[in-house]
Amino acid sequence: MGWIKACDLKSIGDGELLGVDIDKKEIMLINKNGKIYALDRICTHERADLSLGFLGENYVTCSLHLSQFDLETGKNLNPPAEKPLKTYKVKIEENAVYVMLE
């Protein structure tokens, strides 16, 4: 599939989470200190939208059962989630955020 535009860079301010649908995939973009991360948006424990969760230092917390996931690796950091989130490569070009879909 390749690089697909997810949003304009101005759509996601520092410290914000943004849910986007790209080619039938539910993805969450996170701007943490100017770095953009892209991970699956749905919690691996139950069907909760992580873009409605809480951003920590280097993790996102699910608002439903408080499972946490590492921004870089998608690794689950605590129960009840037992599986990691898929992560995606991100690039910024001409003030747009692109996500690599395989």
N, C-alpha and C positions, 0 to 999 in steps of 0.2 A: 504493500500500500504506500509506504513512504511517509514523508512529512505532510501533515495536514494542519491547516490553520485552525487554532482553537478559539482565539479571541484577539482583540486588540490589547496591547500591553497596558493601556490606560484603564482597561476594564477591571484590573485586579491590583489594588493598592497594597502597599506593604502591610503585612499582618492579616491579609484577607484570604479567604477560601472562596473558590468559585466553582460551582458545578456546571459542567458542559457535557453535551452529548455529541460525540464525534463518531460518525459511521457506525451507529447503533451501539456504541460503547459509552458507558456512564463513567466519566472521568472527572477528577477533582484537580483543579489547579490551585497551588498555594504560593503566595509571595511571602517569603521569609527573608527579611533584610535585603531585598532586591534580587534574591535568587528565586527562580520559578521552579517548582516541583510539580510533577504530574503523577498521580496514582489512581488506581481504581477508586470510584466514589462510594461503592457500596461495602459496608462492613462485612467481613467474612464470618462473623458470628450470627447476625440476623440481618434482615434487609433494612438497614438504616442508612440514610444518606449522610456520609461523613462530611460533606461540605456544609452541613448544619451543625457540625461539632465545634470543638474548641482547639485552638492552636497553642501548643506549648513551645518550649525552647527548640526542640528538634523532633517533635512528634505532633500528631493530631489525635484528639480524644473523641471517641464516638459519644454522642449525646444520649444514646439509649442505654447502654450498659457500661460505659466508661472504659472500654478497651482502647488501648493506645497503639499507634503504628508509627514507626520511624519514617521520617520524611525521605531520607536518602534511599533506604533499602526496602521499605514497605513492611519490614519485619514486625510481627505482633509483639508487643512489649509486656503485655499482661493479659490474664484471662478476663472475660470468658472467651475472647477470640483465640483460636488455636492456629489459624492459618494467616500467612502474610498477605498483603495487598500486592498486586502487580504494579510495577513502576514503569514509567515511560520516559524516553529521552526527550529533552526539550531544547529548542533553540529559539532565539529572538532574532528576527530580521525585519527591518523597516518598521519598527514599533508594533510588530505582531508576534504573538506566541504561537509556535508550531510544535506539534507533538508527533513523534515517530510511532506510527502504527505498523505492526507486522502482519 
